[in-house]
Amino acid sequence: MLDRRPIRPLGEFECAVLLAVSRLGDGAYGIAIRADLEAHLGRPVSIGSIYTTLERLRAKGMVSARFGDPTPERGGRAKKFFAVEARGTEALDYTRRASEALWGIDPTPETT
């Protein structure tokens, strides 16, 4: 069941996870998301917090998940890949605009 509530600004970690999934594209799975977040945030991130956040974002209709093919390197298990959905893109845009408004940043470029 998808969440149909109005879009609200994302929390910091939700936003970071959604941005990591967006940056990684087709390669967005748990360990890659963790590496991306640690590189961008400059701090360790638990894999459990990532999967908890991904599940929350999935329940809100902001990300989708699919399984890849099983691989011998993973003992025959498949990786779970994530993708940003339209609602997730909308939430990221809304969050950016809300943050810019709070900082007093005019989101429209000046024309001279």
SEDOFI-570731 format. One record per residue: x, y, z of N, C-alpha, C, O in turn; residue in one letter. Coordinates in pm, whole numbers. Layout:
BEGIN
ATOM  n_east  n_north    n_up  ca_east  ca_north   ca_up  c_east  c_north    c_up  o_east  o_north    o_up  aa
ATOM       X        Y       Z        X         Y       Z       X        Y       Z       X        Y       Z   A
...
//
This chain:
BEGIN
ATOM  n_east  n_north    n_up  ca_east  ca_north   ca_up  c_east  c_north    c_up  o_east  o_north    o_up  aa
ATOM      84     -118       0        0         0       0      88      124       0     176      138      85   M
ATOM      65      212     -94      145       332    -106      89      445     -22     -32      457      -5   L
ATOM     178      525      30      142       641     110      94      751      17     168      792     -73   D
ATOM     -27      800      36      -84       905     -48     -90     1040      23    -152     1134     -27   R
ATOM     -24     1051     138      -23      1179     209      55     1282     129     139     1247      46   R
ATOM      28     1411     153      104      1516      83     254     1502     111     295     1455     218   P
ATOM     333     1544      15      479      1543      31     518     1643     139     467     1756     142   I
ATOM     607     1602     226      663      1690     329     815     1684     316     868     1591     254   R
ATOM     885     1782     372     1032      1775     364    1083     1645     428    1030     1598     529   P
ATOM    1185     1589     368     1248      1467     418    1339     1499     536    1390     1610     547   L
ATOM    1358     1401     622     1458      1413     726    1597     1406     663    1611     1365     548   G
ATOM    1696     1447     738     1834      1452     684    1880     1317     630    1934     1309     520   E
ATOM    1860     1211     707     1911      1080     664    1827     1024     549    1882      963     458   F
ATOM    1695     1045     552     1611      1003     439    1658     1071     311    1670     1008     206   E
ATOM    1684     1200     320     1731      1276     204    1865     1222     156    1886     1204      36   C
ATOM    1956     1195     248     2088      1144     211    2077     1008     142    2145      985      42   A
ATOM    1994      920     194     1976       787     134    1915      800      -6    1960      735    -100   V
ATOM    1812      883     -19     1747       901    -148    1844      959    -251    1844      919    -367   L
ATOM    1927     1054    -209     2027      1112    -299    2132     1008    -340    2176     1006    -455   L
ATOM    2172      922    -245     2269       817    -277    2210      720    -381    2279      683    -476   A
ATOM    2085      681    -362     2020       592    -458    2016      659    -595    2041      594    -697   V
ATOM    1986      786    -597     1981       861    -724    2118      865    -790    2130      843    -910   S
ATOM    2222      895    -712     2358       903    -767    2404      769    -823    2471      765    -926   R
ATOM    2369      660    -755     2418       528    -793    2342      467    -910    2393      375    -975   L
ATOM    2224      516    -939     2147       464   -1052    2124      315   -1042    2078      265    -939   G
ATOM    2155      242   -1150     2131        97   -1154    2216       18   -1054    2188      -99   -1030   D
ATOM    2317       80    -997     2404        11    -902    2369       36    -756    2453       16    -668   G
ATOM    2246       81    -729     2207       117    -593    2161       -5    -514    2044      -44    -522   A
ATOM    2253      -63    -439     2219      -172    -346    2287     -141    -214    2372      -52    -207   Y
ATOM    2251     -213    -109     2292      -181      27    2436     -138      48    2460      -28      98   G
ATOM    2532     -220      11     2673      -190      38    2720      -69     -43    2797       13       7   I
ATOM    2675      -58    -168     2714        58    -251    2654      186    -193    2720      290    -193   A
ATOM    2530      179    -145     2467       296     -84    2545      335      41    2568      454      64   I
ATOM    2584      238     120     2662       265     242    2794      334     207    2829      434     271   R
ATOM    2866      284     109     2994       344      69    2974      488      21    3052      577      56   A
ATOM    2869      510     -58     2839       644    -108    2809      739       7    2861      851      12   D
ATOM    2726      694     100     2690       779     215    2811      810     301    2830      925     342   L
ATOM    2892      710     329     3010       733     412    3106      831     346    3166      914     413   E
ATOM    3120      822     214     3208       914     141    3152     1056     145    3228     1151     162   A
ATOM    3021     1071     129     2961      1205     125    2937     1265     263    2946     1387     280   H
ATOM    2907     1180     362     2880      1232     497    3005     1240     583    3009     1313     682   L
ATOM    3109     1165     544     3234      1168     620    3222     1102     757    3293     1140     851   G
ATOM    3134     1005     768     3118       934     895    3068      793     866    3011      767     760   R
ATOM    3088      701     962     3037       564     941    2884      562     943    2820      639    1013   P
ATOM    2829      472     864     2683       456     856    2653      307     869    2714      225     800   V
ATOM    2559      272     956     2526       130     973    2437       83     858    2350      156     811   S
ATOM    2460      -40     816     2380       -97     708    2235     -112     753    2143      -99     671   I
ATOM    2214     -139     881     2079      -152     933    1999      -23     920    1880      -26     887   G
ATOM    2064       91     947     1994       219     935    1958      248     789    1856      310     761   S
ATOM    2042      202     699     2014       222     556    1892      140     514    1802      193     450   I
ATOM    1889       12     551     1777       -72     512    1646      -30     580    1540      -39     519   Y
ATOM    1654       16     703     1534        67     772    1480      189     698    1359      201     677   T
ATOM    1570      278     658     1529       399     586    1476      365     448    1376      422     404   T
ATOM    1542      272     378     1494       230     246    1354      170     255    1271      195     168   L
ATOM    1328       92     358     1196        32     374    1091      140     401     979      133     350   E
ATOM    1126      239     481     1034       350     508    1007      428     378     893      465     351   R
ATOM    1110      454     300     1094       525     173    1013      441      74     936      496      -5   L
ATOM    1031      309      77      954       221     -11     806      225      27     719      230     -60   R
ATOM     778      224     156      639       230     203     572      362     165     450      367     147   A
ATOM     650      466     152      598       597     112     590      612     -41     546      716     -91   K
ATOM     634      510    -115      630       514    -261     742      596    -322     732      637    -438   G
ATOM     848      621    -247      958       704    -296    1070      625    -362    1144      678    -444   M
ATOM    1082      498    -326     1178       409    -392    1108      277    -422    1008      242    -359   V
ATOM    1162      207    -519     1117        71    -549    1237      -21    -534    1352       24    -533   S
ATOM    1210     -150    -522     1317      -248    -505    1297     -363    -603    1184     -399    -637   A
ATOM    1409     -419    -646     1406      -538    -732    1528     -623    -697    1629     -571    -650   R
ATOM    1517     -750    -721     1630      -840    -697    1705     -865    -827    1645     -886    -932   F
ATOM    1838     -862    -818     1922      -897    -931    1938    -1048    -937    1873    -1121    -862   G
ATOM    2023    -1093   -1026     2049     -1236   -1037    2135    -1284    -921    2220    -1209    -874   D
ATOM    2115    -1407    -876     2203     -1463    -772    2347    -1471    -824    2370    -1497    -942   P
ATOM    2442    -1449    -735     2583     -1455    -776    2660    -1552    -687    2630    -1565    -568   T
ATOM    2759    -1622    -744     2840     -1715    -664    2916    -1643    -551    2936    -1700    -444   P
ATOM    2957    -1518    -577     3032     -1442    -475    2949    -1419    -350    3004    -1400    -242   E
ATOM    2819    -1421    -364     2729     -1397    -251    2665    -1527    -204    2562    -1525    -136   R
ATOM    2726    -1640    -239     2672     -1769    -196    2539    -1802    -261    2456    -1871    -201   G
ATOM    2518    -1752    -383     2395     -1779    -455    2281    -1685    -421    2169    -1701    -471   G
ATOM    2309    -1587    -338     2204     -1489    -302    2204    -1375    -402    2306    -1343    -462   R
ATOM    2088    -1314    -418     2072     -1201    -511    2083    -1069    -436    2043    -1059    -320   A
ATOM    2138     -969    -502     2141      -833    -446    2004     -770    -464    1933     -796    -561   K
ATOM    1968     -686    -368     1843      -611    -377    1879     -470    -421    1948     -397    -350   K
ATOM    1831     -432    -538     1860      -301    -596    1743     -206    -574    1627     -248    -571   F
ATOM    1774      -78    -558     1673        23    -533    1677      130    -641    1781      156    -700   F
ATOM    1562      191    -665     1551       299    -764    1459      407    -707    1363      377    -637   A
ATOM    1491      532    -739     1408       645    -697    1286      652    -789    1298      646    -911   V
ATOM    1170      664    -728     1045       678    -803    1008      826    -812    1070      910    -747   E
ATOM     907      857    -892      865       997    -913     833     1066    -781     867     1182    -762   A
ATOM     767      996    -690      734      1055    -559     862     1088    -481     864     1186    -407   R
ATOM     966     1009    -496     1094      1037    -430    1160     1160    -488    1216     1241    -414   G
ATOM    1155     1174    -620     1211      1293    -685    1135     1417    -640    1195     1521    -613   T
ATOM    1004     1404    -632      921      1515    -586     956     1553    -442     962     1672    -408   E
ATOM     978     1454    -357     1014      1480    -218    1151     1547    -207    1169     1637    -126   A
ATOM    1247     1504    -290     1378      1568    -289    1368     1714    -333    1428     1802    -271   L
ATOM    1292     1739    -437     1274      1878    -484    1207     1962    -378    1248     2075    -352   D
ATOM    1102     1908    -315     1030      1982    -211    1124     2012     -93    1124     2123     -40   Y
ATOM    1203     1914     -53     1296      1931      58    1400     2037      27    1432     2120     112   T
ATOM    1453     2035     -96     1551      2137    -136    1491     2276    -132    1551     2369     -78   R
ATOM    1371     2291    -188     1305      2422    -189    1275     2470     -47    1292     2588     -17   R
ATOM    1230     2379      40     1201      2417     178    1328     2461     250    1326     2558     326   A
ATOM    1437     2391     227     1564      2427     289    1614     2562     238    1660     2645     317   S
ATOM    1604     2583     108     1646      2712      51    1561     2826     107    1614     2934     133   E
ATOM    1432     2804     125     1346      2908     181    1386     2939     324    1388     3056     364   A
ATOM    1419     2836     402     1461      2858     540    1592     2935     547    1612     3017     637   L
ATOM    1681     2909     453     1810      2977     448    1800     3114     381    1896     3192     382   W
ATOM    1684     3143     325     1667      3271     257    1731     3276     121    1768     3383      72   G
ATOM    1746     3161      59     1805      3151     -73    1695     3161    -177    1597     3087    -171   I
ATOM    1711     3252    -272     1612      3267    -379    1639     3156    -481    1746     3153    -542   D
ATOM    1542     3064    -499     1565      2953    -592    1560     2991    -739    1592     2909    -825   P
ATOM    1520     3114    -768     1516      3156    -909    1643     3231    -941    1679     3325    -870   T
ATOM    1712     3192   -1047     1839      3260   -1082    1810     3403   -1127    1706     3432   -1186   P
ATOM    1905     3490   -1098     1891      3629   -1141    1910     3639   -1290    1993     3569   -1349   E
ATOM    1834     3726   -1352     1852      3754   -1494    1893     3899   -1507    1825     3988   -1456   T
ATOM    2000     3922   -1575     2049      4060   -1593    2059     4094   -1738    2098     4205   -1773   T
//
